[in-house]
Amino acid sequence: MDRFRIARTIFIFTLFMTLIGIRADKAQGAAAAQINRDANKALQKLYAATPAAKELGRKAKAVLVFPSIKKGGFIVGGQYGEGVLQKNGKPAGYYNTVSASYGLQAGIQKFGYALFFMKNDALQYLNKSDGWELGSAPNIVIVDKGAARGLSTTTVHSDIYAFFFEQKGLMAGIGLQGTKITRIKK
């Protein structure tokens, strides 16, 4: 076999295994009560570690929390997680986040993230879209720990702010490009 055939075989096998892993995780999706508990715990930890996130949470129109996302891959990767949209601290809908990627990557990782919707237009976009691909619209700012120290509600000008938390495992890079968020029934 030449190099191209070997690479193609590895690519197809990895893609197949990644998709099976995502579908199996999706089929075992958590119950609404468990997602709510996990999301509340995750937000409490995020707020304790990042006061700017707590301040944003008070001002946000809603917060979409994905408490546990699993990501893995070798050349081809995928990730999946389920979360809850909270308005005034109460569940207002359930969503999943799915992503597939390819390139130089290897590893397994578990993490969570929260999206703070600061404007009604951004929240309406989420509610109207039948699956929202992050990066297409509206404007999202990913907040790292360094930037969070200088963030306050007077400096907030973007539609949505994203905070990552509870990163565990070995996988290089984290981001939201190519991630699709879709409303699900629980």
PEHURA-V346555 format. One line per field, one symbol per residue. psi: psi as a letter, one per 40 degrees, with the letter a starting at -180 (. if undefined). A space follows every 50 residues. Layout:
# PEHURA-V346555
psi = ???
This chain:
# PEHURA-V346555
psi = iidddddddddddddddddddddddddfiiiddddddddddddddddddg ddddddddeidihhhgdhhhhiihdhiiiiiiahhhhfeiheiiiihiii iiagihaiihiiihhhheidddddddddighhhhediahhhhhiddddde hieeeheidihhhiifhiahhhihaehehhhhhih.
